[in-house]
Amino acid sequence: MTIPEFIGYTGVALLIVTYAMLQLDKIDPKGFWYSFNNLLVAILVTVSLIETPNKPSMVIEFFWFMISAYGITMFYKRKNESN
């Protein structure tokens, strides 16, 4: 196993844990950690895709990153509006 593969598998593990936490109501889908974990997943999986390119997966990871960044932005916007 290469280092980029290990990093990619770490991202997949984080994705699975985050999804399980969501289903078990242990994480708020509009909270910081859900979006942050998904952003980190996109970065980690992209590392593995750099070594073994797969264009459709790169497209998914790009949008996964962008949507997660939007989620983090909206979290802070909601937080600032409530103060």
PDB file of N, CA, C and O in Angstrom, chain B, residues numbered from 101:
ATOM      1  N   MET B 101       0.856  -1.182   0.000  1.00  0.00           N
ATOM      2  CA  MET B 101       0.000   0.000   0.000  1.00  0.00           C
ATOM      3  C   MET B 101       0.895   1.235   0.000  1.00  0.00           C
ATOM      4  O   MET B 101       1.857   1.327   0.762  1.00  0.00           O
ATOM      5  N   THR B 102       0.559   2.165  -0.860  1.00  0.00           N
ATOM      6  CA  THR B 102       1.325   3.403  -0.931  1.00  0.00           C
ATOM      7  C   THR B 102       0.792   4.413   0.083  1.00  0.00           C
ATOM      8  O   THR B 102      -0.299   4.248   0.628  1.00  0.00           O
ATOM      9  N   ILE B 103       1.568   5.443   0.323  1.00  0.00           N
ATOM     10  CA  ILE B 103       1.136   6.493   1.255  1.00  0.00           C
ATOM     11  C   ILE B 103      -0.133   7.190   0.750  1.00  0.00           C
ATOM     12  O   ILE B 103      -1.058   7.385   1.538  1.00  0.00           O
ATOM     13  N   PRO B 104      -0.217   7.575  -0.542  1.00  0.00           N
ATOM     14  CA  PRO B 104      -1.473   8.179  -1.012  1.00  0.00           C
ATOM     15  C   PRO B 104      -2.685   7.256  -0.867  1.00  0.00           C
ATOM     16  O   PRO B 104      -3.786   7.726  -0.579  1.00  0.00           O
ATOM     17  N   GLU B 105      -2.494   5.950  -1.063  1.00  0.00           N
ATOM     18  CA  GLU B 105      -3.602   5.011  -0.862  1.00  0.00           C
ATOM     19  C   GLU B 105      -4.027   4.996   0.606  1.00  0.00           C
ATOM     20  O   GLU B 105      -5.219   5.006   0.915  1.00  0.00           O
ATOM     21  N   PHE B 106      -3.051   4.971   1.499  1.00  0.00           N
ATOM     22  CA  PHE B 106      -3.349   4.993   2.931  1.00  0.00           C
ATOM     23  C   PHE B 106      -4.127   6.251   3.301  1.00  0.00           C
ATOM     24  O   PHE B 106      -5.092   6.191   4.063  1.00  0.00           O
ATOM     25  N   ILE B 107      -3.705   7.385   2.758  1.00  0.00           N
ATOM     26  CA  ILE B 107      -4.397   8.649   3.024  1.00  0.00           C
ATOM     27  C   ILE B 107      -5.824   8.584   2.487  1.00  0.00           C
ATOM     28  O   ILE B 107      -6.759   9.034   3.149  1.00  0.00           O
ATOM     29  N   GLY B 108      -5.993   8.029   1.296  1.00  0.00           N
ATOM     30  CA  GLY B 108      -7.328   7.878   0.715  1.00  0.00           C
ATOM     31  C   GLY B 108      -8.213   6.977   1.556  1.00  0.00           C
ATOM     32  O   GLY B 108      -9.379   7.293   1.790  1.00  0.00           O
ATOM     33  N   TYR B 109      -7.662   5.840   2.018  1.00  0.00           N
ATOM     34  CA  TYR B 109      -8.430   4.942   2.886  1.00  0.00           C
ATOM     35  C   TYR B 109      -8.794   5.612   4.209  1.00  0.00           C
ATOM     36  O   TYR B 109      -9.858   5.349   4.770  1.00  0.00           O
ATOM     37  N   THR B 110      -7.917   6.468   4.702  1.00  0.00           N
ATOM     38  CA  THR B 110      -8.223   7.221   5.921  1.00  0.00           C
ATOM     39  C   THR B 110      -9.432   8.125   5.663  1.00  0.00           C
ATOM     40  O   THR B 110     -10.314   8.246   6.513  1.00  0.00           O
ATOM     41  N   GLY B 111      -9.468   8.754   4.492  1.00  0.00           N
ATOM     42  CA  GLY B 111     -10.613   9.580   4.121  1.00  0.00           C
ATOM     43  C   GLY B 111     -11.894   8.772   4.026  1.00  0.00           C
ATOM     44  O   GLY B 111     -12.950   9.219   4.473  1.00  0.00           O
ATOM     45  N   VAL B 112     -11.804   7.585   3.447  1.00  0.00           N
ATOM     46  CA  VAL B 112     -12.978   6.713   3.338  1.00  0.00           C
ATOM     47  C   VAL B 112     -13.456   6.303   4.733  1.00  0.00           C
ATOM     48  O   VAL B 112     -14.658   6.290   5.000  1.00  0.00           O
ATOM     49  N   ALA B 113     -12.523   5.973   5.615  1.00  0.00           N
ATOM     50  CA  ALA B 113     -12.897   5.605   6.991  1.00  0.00           C
ATOM     51  C   ALA B 113     -13.606   6.769   7.682  1.00  0.00           C
ATOM     52  O   ALA B 113     -14.607   6.569   8.370  1.00  0.00           O
ATOM     53  N   LEU B 114     -13.088   7.981   7.499  1.00  0.00           N
ATOM     54  CA  LEU B 114     -13.730   9.155   8.091  1.00  0.00           C
ATOM     55  C   LEU B 114     -15.124   9.359   7.510  1.00  0.00           C
ATOM     56  O   LEU B 114     -16.050   9.726   8.233  1.00  0.00           O
ATOM     57  N   LEU B 115     -15.278   9.126   6.227  1.00  0.00           N
ATOM     58  CA  LEU B 115     -16.589   9.242   5.586  1.00  0.00           C
ATOM     59  C   LEU B 115     -17.573   8.257   6.210  1.00  0.00           C
ATOM     60  O   LEU B 115     -18.704   8.626   6.527  1.00  0.00           O
ATOM     61  N   ILE B 116     -17.152   7.016   6.387  1.00  0.00           N
ATOM     62  CA  ILE B 116     -18.024   5.992   6.955  1.00  0.00           C
ATOM     63  C   ILE B 116     -18.393   6.336   8.396  1.00  0.00           C
ATOM     64  O   ILE B 116     -19.553   6.212   8.789  1.00  0.00           O
ATOM     65  N   VAL B 117     -17.410   6.765   9.179  1.00  0.00           N
ATOM     66  CA  VAL B 117     -17.677   7.136  10.576  1.00  0.00           C
ATOM     67  C   VAL B 117     -18.636   8.329  10.638  1.00  0.00           C
ATOM     68  O   VAL B 117     -19.572   8.332  11.438  1.00  0.00           O
ATOM     69  N   THR B 118     -18.404   9.332   9.803  1.00  0.00           N
ATOM     70  CA  THR B 118     -19.264  10.518   9.793  1.00  0.00           C
ATOM     71  C   THR B 118     -20.688  10.152   9.399  1.00  0.00           C
ATOM     72  O   THR B 118     -21.645  10.648   9.993  1.00  0.00           O
ATOM     73  N   TYR B 119     -20.834   9.284   8.397  1.00  0.00           N
ATOM     74  CA  TYR B 119     -22.168   8.873   7.964  1.00  0.00           C
ATOM     75  C   TYR B 119     -22.868   8.078   9.068  1.00  0.00           C
ATOM     76  O   TYR B 119     -24.059   8.266   9.313  1.00  0.00           O
ATOM     77  N   ALA B 120     -22.128   7.192   9.730  1.00  0.00           N
ATOM     78  CA  ALA B 120     -22.705   6.433  10.844  1.00  0.00           C
ATOM     79  C   ALA B 120     -23.142   7.371  11.962  1.00  0.00           C
ATOM     80  O   ALA B 120     -24.223   7.209  12.527  1.00  0.00           O
ATOM     81  N   MET B 121     -22.302   8.353  12.280  1.00  0.00           N
ATOM     82  CA  MET B 121     -22.657   9.322  13.325  1.00  0.00           C
ATOM     83  C   MET B 121     -23.917  10.089  12.949  1.00  0.00           C
ATOM     84  O   MET B 121     -24.754  10.373  13.806  1.00  0.00           O
ATOM     85  N   LEU B 122     -24.053  10.423  11.677  1.00  0.00           N
ATOM     86  CA  LEU B 122     -25.249  11.126  11.206  1.00  0.00           C
ATOM     87  C   LEU B 122     -26.486  10.256  11.403  1.00  0.00           C
ATOM     88  O   LEU B 122     -27.512  10.729  11.894  1.00  0.00           O
ATOM     89  N   GLN B 123     -26.388   8.983  11.019  1.00  0.00           N
ATOM     90  CA  GLN B 123     -27.531   8.078  11.142  1.00  0.00           C
ATOM     91  C   GLN B 123     -27.880   7.779  12.595  1.00  0.00           C
ATOM     92  O   GLN B 123     -29.039   7.511  12.913  1.00  0.00           O
ATOM     93  N   LEU B 124     -26.899   7.822  13.464  1.00  0.00           N
ATOM     94  CA  LEU B 124     -27.121   7.567  14.892  1.00  0.00           C
ATOM     95  C   LEU B 124     -27.467   8.841  15.672  1.00  0.00           C
ATOM     96  O   LEU B 124     -27.530   8.825  16.901  1.00  0.00           O
ATOM     97  N   ASP B 125     -27.690   9.936  14.950  1.00  0.00           N
ATOM     98  CA  ASP B 125     -28.012  11.241  15.557  1.00  0.00           C
ATOM     99  C   ASP B 125     -26.937  11.708  16.522  1.00  0.00           C
ATOM    100  O   ASP B 125     -27.247  12.330  17.538  1.00  0.00           O
ATOM    101  N   LYS B 126     -25.690  11.420  16.223  1.00  0.00           N
ATOM    102  CA  LYS B 126     -24.565  11.855  17.049  1.00  0.00           C
ATOM    103  C   LYS B 126     -23.893  13.096  16.480  1.00  0.00           C
ATOM    104  O   LYS B 126     -22.988  13.651  17.103  1.00  0.00           O
ATOM    105  N   ILE B 127     -24.328  13.534  15.308  1.00  0.00           N
ATOM    106  CA  ILE B 127     -23.729  14.700  14.666  1.00  0.00           C
ATOM    107  C   ILE B 127     -24.848  15.461  13.958  1.00  0.00           C
ATOM    108  O   ILE B 127     -25.751  14.860  13.376  1.00  0.00           O
ATOM    109  N   ASP B 128     -24.777  16.767  14.014  1.00  0.00           N
ATOM    110  CA  ASP B 128     -25.789  17.636  13.404  1.00  0.00           C
ATOM    111  C   ASP B 128     -25.423  17.881  11.942  1.00  0.00           C
ATOM    112  O   ASP B 128     -24.328  18.370  11.663  1.00  0.00           O
ATOM    113  N   PRO B 129     -26.317  17.552  10.999  1.00  0.00           N
ATOM    114  CA  PRO B 129     -25.987  17.750   9.584  1.00  0.00           C
ATOM    115  C   PRO B 129     -25.789  19.225   9.205  1.00  0.00           C
ATOM    116  O   PRO B 129     -25.226  19.519   8.150  1.00  0.00           O
ATOM    117  N   LYS B 130     -26.237  20.133  10.038  1.00  0.00           N
ATOM    118  CA  LYS B 130     -26.006  21.556   9.785  1.00  0.00           C
ATOM    119  C   LYS B 130     -24.924  22.120  10.694  1.00  0.00           C
ATOM    120  O   LYS B 130     -24.655  23.321  10.678  1.00  0.00           O
ATOM    121  N   GLY B 131     -24.311  21.261  11.477  1.00  0.00           N
ATOM    122  CA  GLY B 131     -23.263  21.685  12.393  1.00  0.00           C
ATOM    123  C   GLY B 131     -21.904  21.753  11.713  1.00  0.00           C
ATOM    124  O   GLY B 131     -21.735  21.330  10.569  1.00  0.00           O
ATOM    125  N   PHE B 132     -20.953  22.289  12.439  1.00  0.00           N
ATOM    126  CA  PHE B 132     -19.592  22.468  11.920  1.00  0.00           C
ATOM    127  C   PHE B 132     -18.928  21.144  11.590  1.00  0.00           C
ATOM    128  O   PHE B 132     -18.358  20.990  10.510  1.00  0.00           O
ATOM    129  N   TRP B 133     -18.993  20.172  12.518  1.00  0.00           N
ATOM    130  CA  TRP B 133     -18.215  18.944  12.367  1.00  0.00           C
ATOM    131  C   TRP B 133     -18.641  18.104  11.184  1.00  0.00           C
ATOM    132  O   TRP B 133     -17.799  17.455  10.563  1.00  0.00           O
ATOM    133  N   TYR B 134     -19.917  18.094  10.851  1.00  0.00           N
ATOM    134  CA  TYR B 134     -20.372  17.321   9.686  1.00  0.00           C
ATOM    135  C   TYR B 134     -19.732  17.872   8.412  1.00  0.00           C
ATOM    136  O   TYR B 134     -19.166  17.119   7.620  1.00  0.00           O
ATOM    137  N   SER B 135     -19.825  19.175   8.223  1.00  0.00           N
ATOM    138  CA  SER B 135     -19.246  19.786   7.019  1.00  0.00           C
ATOM    139  C   SER B 135     -17.722  19.713   7.036  1.00  0.00           C
ATOM    140  O   SER B 135     -17.097  19.470   6.004  1.00  0.00           O
ATOM    141  N   PHE B 136     -17.126  19.921   8.206  1.00  0.00           N
ATOM    142  CA  PHE B 136     -15.668  19.859   8.293  1.00  0.00           C
ATOM    143  C   PHE B 136     -15.167  18.453   7.965  1.00  0.00           C
ATOM    144  O   PHE B 136     -14.211  18.296   7.206  1.00  0.00           O
ATOM    145  N   ASN B 137     -15.807  17.439   8.532  1.00  0.00           N
ATOM    146  CA  ASN B 137     -15.399  16.065   8.241  1.00  0.00           C
ATOM    147  C   ASN B 137     -15.528  15.763   6.749  1.00  0.00           C
ATOM    148  O   ASN B 137     -14.649  15.127   6.168  1.00  0.00           O
ATOM    149  N   ASN B 138     -16.608  16.210   6.132  1.00  0.00           N
ATOM    150  CA  ASN B 138     -16.787  15.973   4.704  1.00  0.00           C
ATOM    151  C   ASN B 138     -15.746  16.716   3.874  1.00  0.00           C
ATOM    152  O   ASN B 138     -15.279  16.193   2.862  1.00  0.00           O
ATOM    153  N   LEU B 139     -15.383  17.908   4.280  1.00  0.00           N
ATOM    154  CA  LEU B 139     -14.328  18.660   3.595  1.00  0.00           C
ATOM    155  C   LEU B 139     -13.009  17.902   3.688  1.00  0.00           C
ATOM    156  O   LEU B 139     -12.280  17.784   2.703  1.00  0.00           O
ATOM    157  N   LEU B 140     -12.711  17.394   4.869  1.00  0.00           N
ATOM    158  CA  LEU B 140     -11.487  16.633   5.076  1.00  0.00           C
ATOM    159  C   LEU B 140     -11.506  15.332   4.261  1.00  0.00           C
ATOM    160  O   LEU B 140     -10.484  14.933   3.703  1.00  0.00           O
ATOM    161  N   VAL B 141     -12.650  14.685   4.196  1.00  0.00           N
ATOM    162  CA  VAL B 141     -12.791  13.478   3.367  1.00  0.00           C
ATOM    163  C   VAL B 141     -12.445  13.793   1.922  1.00  0.00           C
ATOM    164  O   VAL B 141     -11.694  13.052   1.286  1.00  0.00           O
ATOM    165  N   ALA B 142     -12.984  14.884   1.400  1.00  0.00           N
ATOM    166  CA  ALA B 142     -12.717  15.256   0.009  1.00  0.00           C
ATOM    167  C   ALA B 142     -11.227  15.464  -0.227  1.00  0.00           C
ATOM    168  O   ALA B 142     -10.696  15.039  -1.253  1.00  0.00           O
ATOM    169  N   ILE B 143     -10.561  16.105   0.700  1.00  0.00           N
ATOM    170  CA  ILE B 143      -9.120  16.351   0.561  1.00  0.00           C
ATOM    171  C   ILE B 143      -8.352  15.030   0.610  1.00  0.00           C
ATOM    172  O   ILE B 143      -7.492  14.784  -0.236  1.00  0.00           O
ATOM    173  N   LEU B 144      -8.652  14.189   1.583  1.00  0.00           N
ATOM    174  CA  LEU B 144      -7.918  12.938   1.761  1.00  0.00           C
ATOM    175  C   LEU B 144      -8.112  11.994   0.571  1.00  0.00           C
ATOM    176  O   LEU B 144      -7.153  11.382   0.101  1.00  0.00           O
ATOM    177  N   VAL B 145      -9.336  11.878   0.090  1.00  0.00           N
ATOM    178  CA  VAL B 145      -9.586  10.995  -1.053  1.00  0.00           C
ATOM    179  C   VAL B 145      -8.926  11.559  -2.312  1.00  0.00           C
ATOM    180  O   VAL B 145      -8.444  10.797  -3.150  1.00  0.00           O
ATOM    181  N   THR B 146      -8.900  12.871  -2.451  1.00  0.00           N
ATOM    182  CA  THR B 146      -8.242  13.486  -3.608  1.00  0.00           C
ATOM    183  C   THR B 146      -6.755  13.155  -3.641  1.00  0.00           C
ATOM    184  O   THR B 146      -6.183  12.987  -4.718  1.00  0.00           O
ATOM    185  N   VAL B 147      -6.129  13.062  -2.482  1.00  0.00           N
ATOM    186  CA  VAL B 147      -4.703  12.692  -2.432  1.00  0.00           C
ATOM    187  C   VAL B 147      -4.493  11.346  -3.115  1.00  0.00           C
ATOM    188  O   VAL B 147      -3.549  11.183  -3.889  1.00  0.00           O
ATOM    189  N   SER B 148      -5.362  10.388  -2.836  1.00  0.00           N
ATOM    190  CA  SER B 148      -5.211   9.077  -3.477  1.00  0.00           C
ATOM    191  C   SER B 148      -5.513   9.156  -4.971  1.00  0.00           C
ATOM    192  O   SER B 148      -4.934   8.414  -5.765  1.00  0.00           O
ATOM    193  N   LEU B 149      -6.415  10.050  -5.350  1.00  0.00           N
ATOM    194  CA  LEU B 149      -6.766  10.184  -6.768  1.00  0.00           C
ATOM    195  C   LEU B 149      -5.667  10.861  -7.577  1.00  0.00           C
ATOM    196  O   LEU B 149      -5.620  10.719  -8.799  1.00  0.00           O
ATOM    197  N   ILE B 150      -4.799  11.583  -6.916  1.00  0.00           N
ATOM    198  CA  ILE B 150      -3.666  12.200  -7.627  1.00  0.00           C
ATOM    199  C   ILE B 150      -2.704  11.111  -8.092  1.00  0.00           C
ATOM    200  O   ILE B 150      -2.150  11.185  -9.189  1.00  0.00           O
ATOM    201  N   GLU B 151      -2.511  10.097  -7.243  1.00  0.00           N
ATOM    202  CA  GLU B 151      -1.627   8.989  -7.628  1.00  0.00           C
ATOM    203  C   GLU B 151      -2.269   8.092  -8.691  1.00  0.00           C
ATOM    204  O   GLU B 151      -1.608   7.669  -9.640  1.00  0.00           O
ATOM    205  N   THR B 152      -3.549   7.811  -8.522  1.00  0.00           N
ATOM    206  CA  THR B 152      -4.280   6.963  -9.463  1.00  0.00           C
ATOM    207  C   THR B 152      -5.488   7.753  -9.961  1.00  0.00           C
ATOM    208  O   THR B 152      -6.584   7.629  -9.416  1.00  0.00           O
ATOM    209  N   PRO B 153      -5.283   8.560 -10.994  1.00  0.00           N
ATOM    210  CA  PRO B 153      -6.353   9.454 -11.459  1.00  0.00           C
ATOM    211  C   PRO B 153      -7.603   8.709 -11.933  1.00  0.00           C
ATOM    212  O   PRO B 153      -7.531   7.660 -12.573  1.00  0.00           O
ATOM    213  N   ASN B 154      -8.724   9.286 -11.596  1.00  0.00           N
ATOM    214  CA  ASN B 154     -10.027   8.816 -12.028  1.00  0.00           C
ATOM    215  C   ASN B 154     -10.865  10.090 -12.163  1.00  0.00           C
ATOM    216  O   ASN B 154     -11.336  10.644 -11.169  1.00  0.00           O
ATOM    217  N   LYS B 155     -11.040  10.541 -13.389  1.00  0.00           N
ATOM    218  CA  LYS B 155     -11.676  11.846 -13.601  1.00  0.00           C
ATOM    219  C   LYS B 155     -13.075  11.974 -13.002  1.00  0.00           C
ATOM    220  O   LYS B 155     -13.358  12.993 -12.372  1.00  0.00           O
ATOM    221  N   PRO B 156     -13.963  10.994 -13.167  1.00  0.00           N
ATOM    222  CA  PRO B 156     -15.279  11.148 -12.538  1.00  0.00           C
ATOM    223  C   PRO B 156     -15.189  11.292 -11.014  1.00  0.00           C
ATOM    224  O   PRO B 156     -15.926  12.078 -10.420  1.00  0.00           O
ATOM    225  N   SER B 157     -14.297  10.540 -10.391  1.00  0.00           N
ATOM    226  CA  SER B 157     -14.139  10.664  -8.938  1.00  0.00           C
ATOM    227  C   SER B 157     -13.559  12.012  -8.550  1.00  0.00           C
ATOM    228  O   SER B 157     -13.911  12.562  -7.506  1.00  0.00           O
ATOM    229  N   MET B 158     -12.677  12.547  -9.375  1.00  0.00           N
ATOM    230  CA  MET B 158     -12.133  13.889  -9.105  1.00  0.00           C
ATOM    231  C   MET B 158     -13.252  14.935  -9.155  1.00  0.00           C
ATOM    232  O   MET B 158     -13.268  15.871  -8.356  1.00  0.00           O
ATOM    233  N   VAL B 159     -14.182  14.772 -10.092  1.00  0.00           N
ATOM    234  CA  VAL B 159     -15.319  15.701 -10.179  1.00  0.00           C
ATOM    235  C   VAL B 159     -16.154  15.614  -8.906  1.00  0.00           C
ATOM    236  O   VAL B 159     -16.549  16.634  -8.342  1.00  0.00           O
ATOM    237  N   ILE B 160     -16.420  14.386  -8.459  1.00  0.00           N
ATOM    238  CA  ILE B 160     -17.190  14.213  -7.222  1.00  0.00           C
ATOM    239  C   ILE B 160     -16.480  14.892  -6.053  1.00  0.00           C
ATOM    240  O   ILE B 160     -17.105  15.616  -5.278  1.00  0.00           O
ATOM    241  N   GLU B 161     -15.185  14.658  -5.928  1.00  0.00           N
ATOM    242  CA  GLU B 161     -14.432  15.229  -4.800  1.00  0.00           C
ATOM    243  C   GLU B 161     -14.389  16.742  -4.863  1.00  0.00           C
ATOM    244  O   GLU B 161     -14.439  17.400  -3.823  1.00  0.00           O
ATOM    245  N   PHE B 162     -14.296  17.314  -6.065  1.00  0.00           N
ATOM    246  CA  PHE B 162     -14.313  18.777  -6.208  1.00  0.00           C
ATOM    247  C   PHE B 162     -15.620  19.343  -5.653  1.00  0.00           C
ATOM    248  O   PHE B 162     -15.613  20.280  -4.855  1.00  0.00           O
ATOM    249  N   PHE B 163     -16.742  18.761  -6.086  1.00  0.00           N
ATOM    250  CA  PHE B 163     -18.032  19.267  -5.619  1.00  0.00           C
ATOM    251  C   PHE B 163     -18.255  18.944  -4.144  1.00  0.00           C
ATOM    252  O   PHE B 163     -18.872  19.728  -3.424  1.00  0.00           O
ATOM    253  N   TRP B 164     -17.758  17.797  -3.694  1.00  0.00           N
ATOM    254  CA  TRP B 164     -17.859  17.434  -2.279  1.00  0.00           C
ATOM    255  C   TRP B 164     -17.162  18.499  -1.436  1.00  0.00           C
ATOM    256  O   TRP B 164     -17.692  18.943  -0.417  1.00  0.00           O
ATOM    257  N   PHE B 165     -15.970  18.903  -1.870  1.00  0.00           N
ATOM    258  CA  PHE B 165     -15.200  19.940  -1.190  1.00  0.00           C
ATOM    259  C   PHE B 165     -15.957  21.261  -1.187  1.00  0.00           C
ATOM    260  O   PHE B 165     -16.105  21.897  -0.144  1.00  0.00           O
ATOM    261  N   MET B 166     -16.437  21.672  -2.364  1.00  0.00           N
ATOM    262  CA  MET B 166     -17.111  22.965  -2.482  1.00  0.00           C
ATOM    263  C   MET B 166     -18.389  23.018  -1.636  1.00  0.00           C
ATOM    264  O   MET B 166     -18.650  24.017  -0.965  1.00  0.00           O
ATOM    265  N   ILE B 167     -19.173  21.955  -1.669  1.00  0.00           N
ATOM    266  CA  ILE B 167     -20.411  21.924  -0.894  1.00  0.00           C
ATOM    267  C   ILE B 167     -20.103  21.914   0.600  1.00  0.00           C
ATOM    268  O   ILE B 167     -20.804  22.555   1.384  1.00  0.00           O
ATOM    269  N   SER B 168     -19.068  21.196   0.993  1.00  0.00           N
ATOM    270  CA  SER B 168     -18.668  21.174   2.410  1.00  0.00           C
ATOM    271  C   SER B 168     -18.169  22.541   2.865  1.00  0.00           C
ATOM    272  O   SER B 168     -18.476  22.978   3.974  1.00  0.00           O
ATOM    273  N   ALA B 169     -17.406  23.212   2.016  1.00  0.00           N
ATOM    274  CA  ALA B 169     -16.945  24.566   2.339  1.00  0.00           C
ATOM    275  C   ALA B 169     -18.150  25.506   2.490  1.00  0.00           C
ATOM    276  O   ALA B 169     -18.169  26.363   3.374  1.00  0.00           O
ATOM    277  N   TYR B 170     -19.132  25.341   1.636  1.00  0.00           N
ATOM    278  CA  TYR B 170     -20.360  26.131   1.740  1.00  0.00           C
ATOM    279  C   TYR B 170     -21.062  25.849   3.075  1.00  0.00           C
ATOM    280  O   TYR B 170     -21.545  26.771   3.733  1.00  0.00           O
ATOM    281  N   GLY B 171     -21.115  24.568   3.472  1.00  0.00           N
ATOM    282  CA  GLY B 171     -21.735  24.190   4.736  1.00  0.00           C
ATOM    283  C   GLY B 171     -21.044  24.839   5.923  1.00  0.00           C
ATOM    284  O   GLY B 171     -21.704  25.293   6.858  1.00  0.00           O
ATOM    285  N   ILE B 172     -19.715  24.885   5.888  1.00  0.00           N
ATOM    286  CA  ILE B 172     -18.957  25.531   6.968  1.00  0.00           C
ATOM    287  C   ILE B 172     -19.251  27.028   6.985  1.00  0.00           C
ATOM    288  O   ILE B 172     -19.436  27.620   8.048  1.00  0.00           O
ATOM    289  N   THR B 173     -19.293  27.628   5.815  1.00  0.00           N
ATOM    290  CA  THR B 173     -19.608  29.057   5.705  1.00  0.00           C
ATOM    291  C   THR B 173     -20.994  29.345   6.284  1.00  0.00           C
ATOM    292  O   THR B 173     -21.172  30.302   7.037  1.00  0.00           O
ATOM    293  N   MET B 174     -21.965  28.514   5.929  1.00  0.00           N
ATOM    294  CA  MET B 174     -23.323  28.718   6.427  1.00  0.00           C
ATOM    295  C   MET B 174     -23.409  28.490   7.934  1.00  0.00           C
ATOM    296  O   MET B 174     -24.181  29.166   8.615  1.00  0.00           O
ATOM    297  N   PHE B 175     -22.630  27.549   8.463  1.00  0.00           N
ATOM    298  CA  PHE B 175     -22.597  27.334   9.912  1.00  0.00           C
ATOM    299  C   PHE B 175     -22.178  28.616  10.614  1.00  0.00           C
ATOM    300  O   PHE B 175     -22.832  29.053  11.561  1.00  0.00           O
ATOM    301  N   TYR B 176     -21.084  29.220  10.149  1.00  0.00           N
ATOM    302  CA  TYR B 176     -20.603  30.450  10.791  1.00  0.00           C
ATOM    303  C   TYR B 176     -21.558  31.608  10.566  1.00  0.00           C
ATOM    304  O   TYR B 176     -21.702  32.469  11.434  1.00  0.00           O
ATOM    305  N   LYS B 177     -22.206  31.640   9.422  1.00  0.00           N
ATOM    306  CA  LYS B 177     -23.195  32.704   9.160  1.00  0.00           C
ATOM    307  C   LYS B 177     -24.375  32.569  10.119  1.00  0.00           C
ATOM    308  O   LYS B 177     -24.820  33.564  10.692  1.00  0.00           O
ATOM    309  N   ARG B 178     -24.885  31.362  10.301  1.00  0.00           N
ATOM    310  CA  ARG B 178     -25.984  31.145  11.250  1.00  0.00           C
ATOM    311  C   ARG B 178     -25.554  31.465  12.676  1.00  0.00           C
ATOM    312  O   ARG B 178     -26.319  32.044  13.448  1.00  0.00           O
ATOM    313  N   LYS B 179     -24.332  31.088  13.019  1.00  0.00           N
ATOM    314  CA  LYS B 179     -23.811  31.340  14.361  1.00  0.00           C
ATOM    315  C   LYS B 179     -23.717  32.847  14.633  1.00  0.00           C
ATOM    316  O   LYS B 179     -24.081  33.309  15.715  1.00  0.00           O
ATOM    317  N   ASN B 180     -23.235  33.598  13.661  1.00  0.00           N
ATOM    318  CA  ASN B 180     -23.108  35.052  13.821  1.00  0.00           C
ATOM    319  C   ASN B 180     -24.465  35.732  13.876  1.00  0.00           C
ATOM    320  O   ASN B 180     -24.624  36.725  14.585  1.00  0.00           O
ATOM    321  N   GLU B 181     -25.451  35.219  13.142  1.00  0.00           N
ATOM    322  CA  GLU B 181     -26.781  35.812  13.157  1.00  0.00           C
ATOM    323  C   GLU B 181     -27.498  35.577  14.480  1.00  0.00           C
ATOM    324  O   GLU B 181     -28.329  36.383  14.895  1.00  0.00           O
ATOM    325  N   SER B 182     -27.168  34.457  15.144  1.00  0.00           N
ATOM    326  CA  SER B 182     -27.845  34.162  16.409  1.00  0.00           C
ATOM    327  C   SER B 182     -27.244  34.924  17.574  1.00  0.00           C
ATOM    328  O   SER B 182     -27.832  34.958  18.655  1.00  0.00           O
ATOM    329  N   ASN B 183     -26.079  35.540  17.379  1.00  0.00           N
ATOM    330  CA  ASN B 183     -25.432  36.297  18.471  1.00  0.00           C
ATOM    331  C   ASN B 183     -25.855  37.711  18.476  1.00  0.00           C
ATOM    332  O   ASN B 183     -25.410  38.485  19.324  1.00  0.00           O
TER     333      ASN B 183
END
